[in-house]
Amino acid sequence: MAKVTRDMTIGEILSIGGEAVIPALLQMGMHCIGCPASQGETLEEAAMVHGIDPSVIEAQINEAIA
């Protein structure tokens, strides 16, 4: 499985990680799953908007898809 990085868009991450990523995003309050902005917004940008440390959500997503 590919490793998720903070410079990937939410759309790319959902494509790579599928349903395994969704609980990690929701748990952090990031309801980006169906948001049109997710196709162009990076994980780092989304995390900053939601007041989340990007390294924390990046690690959680990679753990979820491992």
All heavy atoms as TSV, in Angstrom:
chain	resi	resn	atom	element	x	y	z
A	1	MET	N	N	0.855	-1.183	0.000
A	1	MET	CA	C	0.000	0.000	0.000
A	1	MET	C	C	0.892	1.235	0.000
A	1	MET	O	O	1.893	1.288	0.696
A	1	MET	CB	C	-0.900	-0.027	1.241
A	1	MET	CG	C	-1.907	1.075	1.350
A	1	MET	SD	S	-3.292	1.109	0.179
A	1	MET	CE	C	-4.107	-0.415	0.466
A	2	ALA	N	N	0.518	2.238	-0.776
A	2	ALA	CA	C	1.276	3.482	-0.868
A	2	ALA	C	C	1.189	4.254	0.444
A	2	ALA	O	O	0.208	4.147	1.181
A	2	ALA	CB	C	0.732	4.330	-2.007
A	3	LYS	N	N	2.221	5.018	0.722
A	3	LYS	CA	C	2.235	5.837	1.923
A	3	LYS	C	C	1.603	7.187	1.615
A	3	LYS	O	O	1.877	7.803	0.593
A	3	LYS	CB	C	3.660	6.027	2.419
A	3	LYS	CG	C	3.720	6.810	3.693
A	3	LYS	CD	C	5.111	6.900	4.246
A	3	LYS	CE	C	5.041	7.744	5.512
A	3	LYS	NZ	N	6.301	7.890	6.158
A	4	VAL	N	N	0.756	7.645	2.516
A	4	VAL	CA	C	0.097	8.938	2.394
A	4	VAL	C	C	1.037	10.014	2.921
A	4	VAL	O	O	1.680	9.840	3.955
A	4	VAL	CB	C	-1.229	8.938	3.190
A	4	VAL	CG1	C	-1.794	10.331	3.343
A	4	VAL	CG2	C	-2.237	8.019	2.525
A	5	THR	N	N	1.119	11.125	2.184
A	5	THR	CA	C	1.911	12.260	2.625
A	5	THR	C	C	1.025	13.488	2.703
A	5	THR	O	O	-0.025	13.556	2.066
A	5	THR	CB	C	3.080	12.537	1.658
A	5	THR	OG1	O	2.551	12.830	0.368
A	5	THR	CG2	C	4.020	11.346	1.586
A	6	ARG	N	N	1.456	14.457	3.462
A	6	ARG	CA	C	0.643	15.654	3.701
A	6	ARG	C	C	0.447	16.518	2.472
A	6	ARG	O	O	-0.428	17.368	2.441
A	6	ARG	CB	C	1.204	16.466	4.851
A	6	ARG	CG	C	2.581	17.032	4.558
A	6	ARG	CD	C	3.169	17.813	5.681
A	6	ARG	NE	N	3.429	16.937	6.789
A	6	ARG	CZ	C	3.621	17.337	8.025
A	6	ARG	NH1	N	3.608	18.603	8.310
A	6	ARG	NH2	N	3.842	16.478	8.982
A	7	ASP	N	N	1.251	16.309	1.427
A	7	ASP	CA	C	1.081	17.108	0.213
A	7	ASP	C	C	0.118	16.471	-0.786
A	7	ASP	O	O	-0.137	17.027	-1.848
A	7	ASP	CB	C	2.431	17.385	-0.445
A	7	ASP	CG	C	3.147	16.129	-0.910
A	7	ASP	OD1	O	2.901	15.047	-0.354
A	7	ASP	OD2	O	3.969	16.236	-1.835
A	8	MET	N	N	-0.451	15.326	-0.432
A	8	MET	CA	C	-1.461	14.672	-1.283
A	8	MET	C	C	-2.822	15.314	-1.017
A	8	MET	O	O	-3.100	15.749	0.100
A	8	MET	CB	C	-1.540	13.176	-0.964
A	8	MET	CG	C	-0.257	12.434	-1.248
A	8	MET	SD	S	-0.336	10.742	-0.643
A	8	MET	CE	C	-1.001	9.972	-2.101
A	9	THR	N	N	-3.664	15.335	-2.055
A	9	THR	CA	C	-5.016	15.865	-1.847
A	9	THR	C	C	-5.862	14.829	-1.106
A	9	THR	O	O	-5.557	13.634	-1.129
A	9	THR	CB	C	-5.713	16.209	-3.179
A	9	THR	OG1	O	-5.926	15.018	-3.920
A	9	THR	CG2	C	-4.922	17.227	-3.984
A	10	ILE	N	N	-6.918	15.311	-0.486
A	10	ILE	CA	C	-7.840	14.409	0.202
A	10	ILE	C	C	-8.411	13.409	-0.800
A	10	ILE	O	O	-8.553	12.228	-0.512
A	10	ILE	CB	C	-8.978	15.198	0.898
A	10	ILE	CG1	C	-8.422	16.183	1.928
A	10	ILE	CG2	C	-9.986	14.248	1.535
A	10	ILE	CD1	C	-7.704	15.574	3.106
A	11	GLY	N	N	-8.714	13.881	-1.997
A	11	GLY	CA	C	-9.225	12.994	-3.045
A	11	GLY	C	C	-8.251	11.869	-3.361
A	11	GLY	O	O	-8.653	10.716	-3.505
A	12	GLU	N	N	-6.955	12.197	-3.474
A	12	GLU	CA	C	-5.934	11.170	-3.733
A	12	GLU	C	C	-5.862	10.174	-2.585
A	12	GLU	O	O	-5.758	8.964	-2.802
A	12	GLU	CB	C	-4.556	11.809	-3.915
A	12	GLU	CG	C	-4.382	12.599	-5.177
A	12	GLU	CD	C	-3.066	13.357	-5.212
A	12	GLU	OE1	O	-2.655	13.939	-4.183
A	12	GLU	OE2	O	-2.452	13.354	-6.291
A	13	ILE	N	N	-5.926	10.695	-1.374
A	13	ILE	CA	C	-5.837	9.835	-0.186
A	13	ILE	C	C	-7.017	8.882	-0.131
A	13	ILE	O	O	-6.852	7.697	0.162
A	13	ILE	CB	C	-5.738	10.695	1.086
A	13	ILE	CG1	C	-4.399	11.442	1.086
A	13	ILE	CG2	C	-5.909	9.846	2.343
A	13	ILE	CD1	C	-4.290	12.534	2.121
A	14	LEU	N	N	-8.205	9.378	-0.439
A	14	LEU	CA	C	-9.382	8.511	-0.453
A	14	LEU	C	C	-9.262	7.448	-1.545
A	14	LEU	O	O	-9.693	6.315	-1.356
A	14	LEU	CB	C	-10.654	9.337	-0.630
A	14	LEU	CG	C	-11.051	10.190	0.577
A	14	LEU	CD1	C	-12.154	11.170	0.207
A	14	LEU	CD2	C	-11.464	9.316	1.747
A	15	SER	N	N	-8.660	7.810	-2.669
A	15	SER	CA	C	-8.449	6.831	-3.746
A	15	SER	C	C	-7.474	5.742	-3.329
A	15	SER	O	O	-7.668	4.570	-3.644
A	15	SER	CB	C	-7.913	7.528	-4.996
A	15	SER	OG	O	-8.878	8.374	-5.541
A	16	ILE	N	N	-6.436	6.121	-2.621
A	16	ILE	CA	C	-5.417	5.168	-2.186
A	16	ILE	C	C	-5.916	4.304	-1.035
A	16	ILE	O	O	-5.764	3.090	-1.052
A	16	ILE	CB	C	-4.139	5.909	-1.744
A	16	ILE	CG1	C	-3.449	6.531	-2.948
A	16	ILE	CG2	C	-3.182	4.976	-1.010
A	16	ILE	CD1	C	-2.323	7.467	-2.570
A	17	GLY	N	N	-6.478	4.966	-0.017
A	17	GLY	CA	C	-6.823	4.261	1.219
A	17	GLY	C	C	-8.230	3.733	1.286
A	17	GLY	O	O	-8.547	2.921	2.160
A	18	GLY	N	N	-9.091	4.193	0.407
A	18	GLY	CA	C	-10.465	3.726	0.408
A	18	GLY	C	C	-11.171	3.941	1.729
A	18	GLY	O	O	-10.931	4.918	2.435
A	19	GLU	N	N	-12.012	2.999	2.063
A	19	GLU	CA	C	-12.839	3.117	3.268
A	19	GLU	C	C	-12.042	3.082	4.559
A	19	GLU	O	O	-12.523	3.528	5.590
A	19	GLU	CB	C	-13.903	2.029	3.270
A	19	GLU	CG	C	-14.951	2.247	2.205
A	19	GLU	CD	C	-16.094	1.257	2.299
A	19	GLU	OE1	O	-16.332	0.705	3.387
A	19	GLU	OE2	O	-16.743	1.039	1.265
A	20	ALA	N	N	-10.810	2.592	4.526
A	20	ALA	CA	C	-9.981	2.543	5.731
A	20	ALA	C	C	-9.620	3.942	6.222
A	20	ALA	O	O	-9.357	4.143	7.405
A	20	ALA	CB	C	-8.710	1.738	5.461
A	21	VAL	N	N	-9.614	4.913	5.322
A	21	VAL	CA	C	-9.229	6.284	5.655
A	21	VAL	C	C	-10.374	7.056	6.304
A	21	VAL	O	O	-10.153	7.932	7.140
A	21	VAL	CB	C	-8.763	7.019	4.372
A	21	VAL	CG1	C	-8.495	8.474	4.634
A	21	VAL	CG2	C	-7.553	6.331	3.788
A	22	ILE	N	N	-11.583	6.733	5.949
A	22	ILE	CA	C	-12.745	7.500	6.384
A	22	ILE	C	C	-12.850	7.629	7.902
A	22	ILE	O	O	-13.011	8.748	8.405
A	22	ILE	CB	C	-14.038	6.934	5.758
A	22	ILE	CG1	C	-13.977	7.146	4.239
A	22	ILE	CG2	C	-15.276	7.585	6.354
A	22	ILE	CD1	C	-15.076	6.449	3.460
A	23	PRO	N	N	-12.732	6.555	8.691
A	23	PRO	CA	C	-12.834	6.726	10.145
A	23	PRO	C	C	-11.766	7.653	10.724
A	23	PRO	O	O	-12.049	8.432	11.635
A	23	PRO	CB	C	-12.672	5.303	10.683
A	23	PRO	CG	C	-13.077	4.421	9.556
A	23	PRO	CD	C	-12.647	5.148	8.320
A	24	ALA	N	N	-10.551	7.602	10.180
A	24	ALA	CA	C	-9.483	8.474	10.679
A	24	ALA	C	C	-9.824	9.934	10.427
A	24	ALA	O	O	-9.625	10.789	11.301
A	24	ALA	CB	C	-8.147	8.107	10.031
A	25	LEU	N	N	-10.337	10.235	9.243
A	25	LEU	CA	C	-10.716	11.613	8.932
A	25	LEU	C	C	-11.874	12.076	9.816
A	25	LEU	O	O	-11.841	13.173	10.371
A	25	LEU	CB	C	-11.105	11.740	7.456
A	25	LEU	CG	C	-9.980	11.594	6.442
A	25	LEU	CD1	C	-10.550	11.547	5.026
A	25	LEU	CD2	C	-8.975	12.723	6.568
A	26	LEU	N	N	-12.881	11.247	9.938
A	26	LEU	CA	C	-14.058	11.619	10.742
A	26	LEU	C	C	-13.697	11.799	12.206
A	26	LEU	O	O	-14.193	12.724	12.863
A	26	LEU	CB	C	-15.157	10.574	10.585
A	26	LEU	CG	C	-15.810	10.488	9.206
A	26	LEU	CD1	C	-16.815	9.341	9.174
A	26	LEU	CD2	C	-16.461	11.799	8.817
A	27	GLN	N	N	-12.842	10.943	12.726
A	27	GLN	CA	C	-12.443	11.023	14.136
A	27	GLN	C	C	-11.754	12.353	14.438
A	27	GLN	O	O	-11.895	12.883	15.534
A	27	GLN	CB	C	-11.515	9.865	14.486
A	27	GLN	CG	C	-11.096	9.845	15.935
A	27	GLN	CD	C	-10.182	8.673	16.232
A	27	GLN	OE1	O	-9.634	8.049	15.348
A	27	GLN	NE2	N	-10.017	8.383	17.510
A	28	MET	N	N	-11.047	12.902	13.464
A	28	MET	CA	C	-10.350	14.165	13.657
A	28	MET	C	C	-11.245	15.369	13.332
A	28	MET	O	O	-10.795	16.502	13.354
A	28	MET	CB	C	-9.103	14.207	12.777
A	28	MET	CG	C	-8.065	13.168	13.133
A	28	MET	SD	S	-7.353	13.382	14.762
A	28	MET	CE	C	-6.099	14.586	14.413
A	29	GLY	N	N	-12.511	15.111	13.000
A	29	GLY	CA	C	-13.440	16.197	12.691
A	29	GLY	C	C	-13.336	16.699	11.268
A	29	GLY	O	O	-13.846	17.758	10.934
A	30	MET	N	N	-12.678	15.920	10.420
A	30	MET	CA	C	-12.507	16.302	9.023
A	30	MET	C	C	-13.535	15.549	8.194
A	30	MET	O	O	-13.347	14.396	7.844
A	30	MET	CB	C	-11.081	15.985	8.563
A	30	MET	CG	C	-10.037	16.761	9.321
A	30	MET	SD	S	-8.354	16.282	8.902
A	30	MET	CE	C	-8.243	16.869	7.220
A	31	HIS	N	N	-14.619	16.212	7.895
A	31	HIS	CA	C	-15.698	15.597	7.134
A	31	HIS	C	C	-15.525	15.913	5.647
A	31	HIS	O	O	-16.455	16.348	4.977
A	31	HIS	CB	C	-17.049	16.072	7.669
A	31	HIS	CG	C	-17.217	15.757	9.115
A	31	HIS	ND1	N	-17.834	16.596	9.983
A	31	HIS	CD2	C	-16.798	14.703	9.851
A	31	HIS	CE1	C	-17.815	16.067	11.191
A	31	HIS	NE2	N	-17.181	14.932	11.140
A	32	CYS	N	N	-14.324	15.649	5.160
A	32	CYS	CA	C	-13.915	16.003	3.795
A	32	CYS	C	C	-14.340	14.973	2.760
A	32	CYS	O	O	-14.074	15.151	1.576
A	32	CYS	CB	C	-12.390	16.121	3.729
A	32	CYS	SG	S	-11.667	17.198	4.962
A	33	ILE	N	N	-14.947	13.921	3.184
A	33	ILE	CA	C	-15.196	12.777	2.312
A	33	ILE	C	C	-15.967	13.155	1.053
A	33	ILE	O	O	-15.587	12.779	-0.041
A	33	ILE	CB	C	-15.915	11.669	3.098
A	33	ILE	CG1	C	-14.999	11.199	4.220
A	33	ILE	CG2	C	-16.305	10.520	2.203
A	33	ILE	CD1	C	-15.683	11.002	5.509
A	34	GLY	N	N	-17.014	13.927	1.183
A	34	GLY	CA	C	-17.812	14.284	0.019
A	34	GLY	C	C	-17.655	15.728	-0.410
A	34	GLY	O	O	-18.334	16.185	-1.309
A	35	CYS	N	N	-16.755	16.435	0.220
A	35	CYS	CA	C	-16.581	17.860	-0.063
A	35	CYS	C	C	-15.900	18.066	-1.418
A	35	CYS	O	O	-14.858	17.476	-1.681
A	35	CYS	CB	C	-15.741	18.487	1.038
A	35	CYS	SG	S	-15.398	20.229	0.789
A	36	PRO	N	N	-16.476	18.895	-2.275
A	36	PRO	CA	C	-15.852	19.150	-3.580
A	36	PRO	C	C	-14.435	19.723	-3.465
A	36	PRO	O	O	-13.593	19.476	-4.308
A	36	PRO	CB	C	-16.785	20.163	-4.250
A	36	PRO	CG	C	-18.073	20.042	-3.524
A	36	PRO	CD	C	-17.759	19.576	-2.136
A	37	ALA	N	N	-14.166	20.478	-2.399
A	37	ALA	CA	C	-12.836	21.061	-2.206
A	37	ALA	C	C	-11.773	19.993	-1.981
A	37	ALA	O	O	-10.591	20.233	-2.206
A	37	ALA	CB	C	-12.845	22.035	-1.039
A	38	SER	N	N	-12.191	18.800	-1.566
A	38	SER	CA	C	-11.218	17.744	-1.255
A	38	SER	C	C	-10.424	17.306	-2.470
A	38	SER	O	O	-9.339	16.749	-2.334
A	38	SER	CB	C	-11.914	16.534	-0.630
A	38	SER	OG	O	-12.708	15.848	-1.585
A	39	GLN	N	N	-10.936	17.554	-3.651
A	39	GLN	CA	C	-10.219	17.159	-4.861
A	39	GLN	C	C	-8.970	18.016	-5.086
A	39	GLN	O	O	-8.040	17.577	-5.750
A	39	GLN	CB	C	-11.131	17.222	-6.079
A	39	GLN	CG	C	-12.291	16.251	-6.018
A	39	GLN	CD	C	-11.843	14.808	-5.803
A	39	GLN	OE1	O	-10.964	14.304	-6.482
A	39	GLN	NE2	N	-12.445	14.153	-4.829
A	40	GLY	N	N	-8.938	19.225	-4.528
A	40	GLY	CA	C	-7.797	20.096	-4.738
A	40	GLY	C	C	-7.092	20.517	-3.469
A	40	GLY	O	O	-6.080	21.206	-3.522
A	41	GLU	N	N	-7.617	20.132	-2.314
A	41	GLU	CA	C	-7.045	20.531	-1.035
A	41	GLU	C	C	-6.130	19.439	-0.512
A	41	GLU	O	O	-6.511	18.274	-0.460
A	41	GLU	CB	C	-8.186	20.797	-0.040
A	41	GLU	CG	C	-7.741	21.376	1.274
A	41	GLU	CD	C	-8.923	21.786	2.137
A	41	GLU	OE1	O	-9.837	20.954	2.336
A	41	GLU	OE2	O	-8.932	22.932	2.592
A	42	THR	N	N	-4.921	19.822	-0.122
A	42	THR	CA	C	-3.990	18.824	0.408
A	42	THR	C	C	-4.361	18.466	1.847
A	42	THR	O	O	-5.099	19.207	2.511
A	42	THR	CB	C	-2.542	19.339	0.400
A	42	THR	OG1	O	-2.432	20.437	1.314
A	42	THR	CG2	C	-2.095	19.741	-0.995
A	43	LEU	N	N	-3.823	17.368	2.297
A	43	LEU	CA	C	-4.047	16.945	3.679
A	43	LEU	C	C	-3.555	18.024	4.632
A	43	LEU	O	O	-4.218	18.344	5.618
A	43	LEU	CB	C	-3.329	15.618	3.953
A	43	LEU	CG	C	-3.472	15.067	5.365
A	43	LEU	CD1	C	-4.928	14.775	5.694
A	43	LEU	CD2	C	-2.620	13.817	5.528
A	44	GLU	N	N	-2.417	18.607	4.331
A	44	GLU	CA	C	-1.873	19.662	5.186
A	44	GLU	C	C	-2.791	20.874	5.229
A	44	GLU	O	O	-3.065	21.421	6.303
A	44	GLU	CB	C	-0.482	20.073	4.712
A	44	GLU	CG	C	0.177	21.089	5.617
A	44	GLU	CD	C	1.627	21.310	5.276
A	44	GLU	OE1	O	2.003	21.229	4.084
A	44	GLU	OE2	O	2.393	21.562	6.211
A	45	GLU	N	N	-3.308	21.295	4.078
A	45	GLU	CA	C	-4.225	22.439	4.026
A	45	GLU	C	C	-5.506	22.144	4.801
A	45	GLU	O	O	-5.985	22.987	5.567
A	45	GLU	CB	C	-4.562	22.784	2.581
A	45	GLU	CG	C	-3.392	23.347	1.797
A	45	GLU	CD	C	-3.627	23.396	0.303
A	45	GLU	OE1	O	-4.491	22.649	-0.224
A	45	GLU	OE2	O	-2.932	24.185	-0.348
A	46	ALA	N	N	-6.052	20.951	4.606
A	46	ALA	CA	C	-7.283	20.574	5.312
A	46	ALA	C	C	-7.055	20.524	6.815
A	46	ALA	O	O	-7.894	20.970	7.597
A	46	ALA	CB	C	-7.791	19.230	4.806
A	47	ALA	N	N	-5.920	19.979	7.221
A	47	ALA	CA	C	-5.606	19.898	8.650
A	47	ALA	C	C	-5.499	21.296	9.256
A	47	ALA	O	O	-6.035	21.548	10.345
A	47	ALA	CB	C	-4.304	19.124	8.858
A	48	MET	N	N	-4.839	22.196	8.556
A	48	MET	CA	C	-4.690	23.564	9.060
A	48	MET	C	C	-6.040	24.252	9.198
A	48	MET	O	O	-6.290	24.941	10.192
A	48	MET	CB	C	-3.746	24.348	8.160
A	48	MET	CG	C	-2.310	23.895	8.296
A	48	MET	SD	S	-1.103	24.623	7.153
A	48	MET	CE	C	-1.723	26.195	6.749
A	49	VAL	N	N	-6.928	24.060	8.226
A	49	VAL	CA	C	-8.263	24.655	8.280
A	49	VAL	C	C	-9.028	24.159	9.508
A	49	VAL	O	O	-9.775	24.907	10.131
A	49	VAL	CB	C	-9.047	24.342	6.983
A	49	VAL	CG1	C	-10.527	24.643	7.134
A	49	VAL	CG2	C	-8.460	25.099	5.815
A	50	HIS	N	N	-8.802	22.892	9.855
A	50	HIS	CA	C	-9.519	22.282	10.978
A	50	HIS	C	C	-8.741	22.368	12.296
A	50	HIS	O	O	-9.171	21.803	13.302
A	50	HIS	CB	C	-9.832	20.816	10.659
A	50	HIS	CG	C	-10.847	20.672	9.567
A	50	HIS	ND1	N	-12.192	20.809	9.779
A	50	HIS	CD2	C	-10.711	20.432	8.240
A	50	HIS	CE1	C	-12.846	20.647	8.644
A	50	HIS	NE2	N	-11.967	20.418	7.687
A	51	GLY	N	N	-7.590	23.047	12.293
A	51	GLY	CA	C	-6.815	23.222	13.516
A	51	GLY	C	C	-6.165	21.939	14.013
A	51	GLY	O	O	-6.019	21.737	15.217
A	52	ILE	N	N	-5.772	21.085	13.082
A	52	ILE	CA	C	-5.181	19.790	13.419
A	52	ILE	C	C	-3.721	19.775	12.963
A	52	ILE	O	O	-3.400	20.281	11.889
A	52	ILE	CB	C	-5.954	18.657	12.716
A	52	ILE	CG1	C	-7.418	18.667	13.149
A	52	ILE	CG2	C	-5.321	17.304	12.975
A	52	ILE	CD1	C	-8.313	17.816	12.291
A	53	ASP	N	N	-2.872	19.169	13.758
A	53	ASP	CA	C	-1.474	18.990	13.377
A	53	ASP	C	C	-1.425	18.011	12.205
A	53	ASP	O	O	-1.863	16.867	12.341
A	53	ASP	CB	C	-0.693	18.442	14.566
A	53	ASP	CG	C	0.784	18.235	14.287
A	53	ASP	OD1	O	1.210	18.243	13.119
A	53	ASP	OD2	O	1.518	18.044	15.275
A	54	PRO	N	N	-0.909	18.435	11.049
A	54	PRO	CA	C	-0.902	17.553	9.874
A	54	PRO	C	C	-0.144	16.247	10.092
A	54	PRO	O	O	-0.516	15.216	9.551
A	54	PRO	CB	C	-0.230	18.380	8.778
A	54	PRO	CG	C	-0.164	19.763	9.276
A	54	PRO	CD	C	-0.355	19.741	10.746
A	55	SER	N	N	0.899	16.283	10.908
A	55	SER	CA	C	1.674	15.057	11.138
A	55	SER	C	C	0.862	14.018	11.905
A	55	SER	O	O	1.031	12.816	11.696
A	55	SER	CB	C	2.982	15.357	11.866
A	55	SER	OG	O	2.736	15.934	13.122
A	56	VAL	N	N	-0.049	14.465	12.759
A	56	VAL	CA	C	-0.884	13.534	13.527
A	56	VAL	C	C	-1.860	12.806	12.610
A	56	VAL	O	O	-1.951	11.579	12.639
A	56	VAL	CB	C	-1.637	14.277	14.655
A	56	VAL	CG1	C	-2.652	13.361	15.326
A	56	VAL	CG2	C	-0.662	14.833	15.673
A	57	ILE	N	N	-2.579	13.544	11.777
A	57	ILE	CA	C	-3.552	12.900	10.887
A	57	ILE	C	C	-2.840	12.082	9.820
A	57	ILE	O	O	-3.304	11.007	9.443
A	57	ILE	CB	C	-4.549	13.928	10.278
A	57	ILE	CG1	C	-5.686	13.233	9.539
A	57	ILE	CG2	C	-3.862	14.917	9.382
A	57	ILE	CD1	C	-6.620	12.435	10.378
A	58	GLU	N	N	-1.679	12.541	9.358
A	58	GLU	CA	C	-0.900	11.780	8.389
A	58	GLU	C	C	-0.527	10.411	8.968
A	58	GLU	O	O	-0.700	9.380	8.315
A	58	GLU	CB	C	0.355	12.570	8.017
A	58	GLU	CG	C	1.272	11.901	7.036
A	58	GLU	CD	C	2.512	12.741	6.756
A	58	GLU	OE1	O	2.911	13.575	7.606
A	58	GLU	OE2	O	3.083	12.548	5.687
A	59	ALA	N	N	-0.058	10.402	10.207
A	59	ALA	CA	C	0.318	9.149	10.868
A	59	ALA	C	C	-0.893	8.241	11.060
A	59	ALA	O	O	-0.812	7.025	10.853
A	59	ALA	CB	C	0.990	9.442	12.210
A	60	GLN	N	N	-2.022	8.813	11.474
A	60	GLN	CA	C	-3.221	8.015	11.701
A	60	GLN	C	C	-3.732	7.388	10.407
A	60	GLN	O	O	-4.150	6.236	10.401
A	60	GLN	CB	C	-4.322	8.843	12.359
A	60	GLN	CG	C	-4.044	9.136	13.806
A	60	GLN	CD	C	-5.198	9.841	14.479
A	60	GLN	OE1	O	-6.149	10.280	13.842
A	60	GLN	NE2	N	-5.116	9.961	15.777
A	61	ILE	N	N	-3.686	8.131	9.326
A	61	ILE	CA	C	-4.142	7.597	8.052
A	61	ILE	C	C	-3.223	6.469	7.587
A	61	ILE	O	O	-3.677	5.419	7.152
A	61	ILE	CB	C	-4.243	8.708	6.984
A	61	ILE	CG1	C	-5.413	9.630	7.329
A	61	ILE	CG2	C	-4.392	8.112	5.590
A	61	ILE	CD1	C	-5.503	10.876	6.465
A	62	ASN	N	N	-1.913	6.682	7.714
A	62	ASN	CA	C	-0.982	5.632	7.294
A	62	ASN	C	C	-1.116	4.379	8.145
A	62	ASN	O	O	-0.996	3.264	7.650
A	62	ASN	CB	C	0.456	6.166	7.304
A	62	ASN	CG	C	0.753	6.953	6.056
A	62	ASN	OD1	O	0.516	6.505	4.953
A	62	ASN	ND2	N	1.249	8.166	6.242
A	63	GLU	N	N	-1.414	4.549	9.415
A	63	GLU	CA	C	-1.658	3.404	10.287
A	63	GLU	C	C	-2.933	2.663	9.844
A	63	GLU	O	O	-2.978	1.437	9.824
A	63	GLU	CB	C	-1.792	3.856	11.733
A	63	GLU	CG	C	-1.946	2.718	12.719
A	63	GLU	CD	C	-2.004	3.223	14.143
A	63	GLU	OE1	O	-1.145	4.023	14.530
A	63	GLU	OE2	O	-2.939	2.811	14.865
A	64	ALA	N	N	-3.942	3.431	9.474
A	64	ALA	CA	C	-5.220	2.834	9.076
A	64	ALA	C	C	-5.103	2.017	7.793
A	64	ALA	O	O	-5.787	1.003	7.627
A	64	ALA	CB	C	-6.282	3.922	8.897
A	65	ILE	N	N	-4.248	2.452	6.874
A	65	ILE	CA	C	-4.134	1.737	5.606
A	65	ILE	C	C	-3.028	0.685	5.596
A	65	ILE	O	O	-2.877	-0.032	4.631
A	65	ILE	CB	C	-3.976	2.703	4.409
A	65	ILE	CG1	C	-2.687	3.505	4.502
A	65	ILE	CG2	C	-5.189	3.584	4.274
A	65	ILE	CD1	C	-2.403	4.362	3.283
A	66	ALA	N	N	-2.269	0.630	6.680
A	66	ALA	CA	C	-1.161	-0.348	6.752
A	66	ALA	C	C	-1.677	-1.769	6.852
A	66	ALA	O	O	-2.741	-2.054	7.285
A	66	ALA	CB	C	-0.274	-0.035	7.945
